[in-house]
Structures are given as C-alpha cells and as structure tokens.
Amino acid sequence: MPDHPNDGPAATHAGRPALRLGPFRLQTLIGLAICAAGVLVTCAMLWDALLHQPSVRAALLGGSIAALATALGTIPVLVSHRPSERVQDTLFGFGAGVMLAACAFSLVLPGLEAAEASGIWGGSPWAAGSIVGMAILLGGAALLLMDRLLPHEHFIKGPEGADGRQLRRVWLFVFAIALHNLPEGMAIGVGYAGTDSMRANALAIGIAIQDVPEGFVVAAALLAAGYSRLHAVALGIASGLIEPLGAVAGAAIIGHSTLLLPWGLGFAAGAMLFVISHEIIPESHRKGHEAYATTGLMVGFVLMMVLDTALA
C-alpha cells in the first residue's frame, strides 16, 4: 500500500485523475508529429523552389489557371437544373479525350525526345522507349496503389479503397476527386519543368479547357447525390485546388535534374492513363450513353491535338 493517496499509479491532482497516454494514443501522436514534420519540410522545399526556379512559378500559374477553370465550371450549377445523364457522359468523354491527347502529344512524345537527348542507356530509340515505358507503368502503379489504400467513393460504382466507413461520405467524394485531379497537376508541373514553354502552355490550356466541364459534372453529381447547391459548388471548387499543388511539386522535383525529365513525363502520363481507363471511361459508359461519350472523347482528343500541334 502507498503511504500517501497520491503516491499510487492512479495519482490525482486537485481531485482530478492524472492524465495518461496509452500506447495507441502515443503512437498516434508520434505518427502525427512525423507527418507534420514531413509537411513542413516539403512546404519549405517547395517555397525555396518557388523563389529560385522560374519553371516552378510558371507551373504554379498554370495549375492555378486549371483550378480557376474548375471553379468556373461549377457556377452554372448554382442557377441551372441538373444536366441530363447523357450530357454528363458526353462531358466525361470529352475530358477523357483531352487527357488522352495530352498524354500522347504533351507527355509521351516529349518524354521520348528527352530520353534520347539525355543519352541514358545509349540514347537509342529502344532505350528511350524502355525508359518512358517503365515510367508509364510506374505512374499507373502509383495511382493503383493510392486507389487501393485511400478510401474514396465514386458517384456511380460506390466505395473503393481502404475501409472508409468512419469517414463522412463527402470526404470519400473529395478523396476520389483528388485522385482524379492530382495527375493533371503533376502533368502541368512536369511540362513546365522539362518541355518548351509553348508546349507546356498548350498542355496547361488543354487541361484547363477540360476542367471547365469537369467542374460542372462534379458539382452536378454532388447535387444529384443529395448535397445542397452551395455545398456542391464549394466542393467542386475545392476539387481543383489539388492541381496547383501537384503542378508545383512536379516542377520542383523534375527541375532538380534533367535526367529525371523522361521519367517524370512518363510517370505523369501513366498516372493520367490510369485515371482515364479506371475512372472516367467506365463512369461515362455505365448508363448506356456509350455513343455520346465516345463522340465527346473523339472531339476532346482532336481539340487537344490541334492545340498541342498549333501552339508547340
């Protein structure tokens, strides 16, 4: 027996139980501290890159324009009725077409050129194709891993990823939209860090063009899921904010070494291809409007191709 009531393990102060941290809570706090330190270090590095790398500042501007285009697309939801499913699927297809052309003309082809010019593995066409091909597969694998680990919910096919039952449904939608928009921001950043300014501008303009209907469809889908107009528009606007962040990160990483350029371009292309195949095309084909979605895809592809070849 302890000699004093305050000497035991359940010691109190002023009649209140002593504060204890169980092992689980302690581990959680340590994990949060590590994450916070990582975020601070990353922010410091990105801030330094913004100050000293013109390509990072250009990427921030390009990503911000894309985010603004997303916000612009959500505005009609405040005053209009929900668009028909056929219109939504056509717009989904249009976005997929723009992204496909961006992958081909703004990412893969410049990546092959950069790989040959760098002389990696001899700089032969076979070596360049192998490097960009592996980078494409790595980009797709990274998005697949995020898709499996990050809880999220699609507008049509429901929840995916890790068990997110303790998260509100709105956050599951937000995570799904972030998975969709992150590769677009990365592509803008990598484009400004490694390709000529005209080609990078074409890529940023193309992504911004497809972000307008994308913002509209996202806000309209949230409205259909039961959210208020203001809530749907606010979430639609917030969904675009990941793009300038991804653009800055992509430009800062690739700006450190030209040898990373073909890998970065291929990685961004692979991430976008994963989103196109895994997210956008299936969403646009689930309601029986395949012809409209395919027409939108072809129009979007041609528009982006013209933009890229005319502005490059």
Order of alpha helices (4+ residues) and beta strands (2+ residues): beta-beta-alpha-alpha-alpha-alpha-alpha-alpha-beta-beta-alpha-alpha-alpha-alpha-alpha-alpha-alpha
